[in-house]
Amino acid sequence: MINFDNAATTGRKPQMVIKAVNNALYRFSANPGRGGHNLSVKTAEAVYSAREKIAEFFGASGADRVVFTANCTASINYVLKGFLRRGDYVITSDLEHNAVMRPLEKIGVNRSAAKVDFFNDDNTVKNFERLITDDTKMIFCTAASNVCGKALPLQKIGDLCKKRGIVFGVDAAQMAGVVPIDMKKMGIDFLCVAPHKGLYAPMGIGVLIAEKDIGDTLIEGGTGTNSLSLYQPDELPERYESGTINVPAIMGTSAGIDFVKAHGKNAYLSEIRLVKRLYHAFDKMPQIILYTPDIKEGFYMPVLSFNVKNKTSEETAAYLNRKGVAVRAGLHCAPSAHKRLGTVNIGTVRIAPSYFNTASDADYLIKILKDYK
């Protein structure tokens, strides 16, 4: 099957990632930081090396700022529920995923959504700035929409946050590993990462990089340190890593970074060219509806949403599945973005290639959609 559902998780993993996971199951099946025996020590050393690599890759200040979580959604929840309180004022974009919107609703913050301009990033920044008040606690936004692929101007938003003294948090699920993110240069205080997407790691792991104090914890328990105390330790990363961490997935993430370092720029260019190839072909088909301007390198991630006239997104996805193509249909857990696109009642069909997709994959999809009406 041709997998064009890589925005959900990269379907095909590099052999170096698979080998790293298998190697971890053989060599690192010991709980790091919980024992003094050689297996535990070696595992702890391997995990620390992975933290160092992740910190360097994302421009963080040090390995201790890297926290391993269950997934990117957990990372976002740790930040928002630890840092914010009911009544705080937060600014998001109008393209957010429910991983951001539902925690904010649960907390009970006051919030505004800045309109993302699909044509002009400076206008996007101005839209954020217009919403800033003296009591703005945080700007927290997606790095790129998981529905339409529009990338936000993180550098410019980060500069704005620095100028106004506002904490800046980013949901990087659709960008991390696809294009470079440098927390220091971009002024990002909290970065939430989904390694199973752009870093080609296994599912079941998230990364949170915290350059500022988060505050309260969501989960308490054993950390291997200060065991006599009933209080969670204050130091990172232990403060937010109660219980056993997912060592095989951490090793897979480390190998995924090596893969991206070797192929990252070429991978992005290959993927965005496939999306542009599809966009231009779809634009010539009268039965297909597109929702964004032409895809431009650097301004979009390799994600494309469309619909077929008189068909639900689920019907189109089911048709493509029968033809051997995997896509995703529906709201993609991001109703905010669909309200912006005017598709909240019908959703969209979403295409997201990976490094392993080819031009022939795209051409086959174009072919089977030409006569689908």
Summary of the structure (lengths in Angstrom):
residues: 373
radius of gyration: 20.9
end to end distance: 22.4
largest distance: 68.8
contacts: 1313
relative contact order: 0.17
helix: 41%
strand: 17%
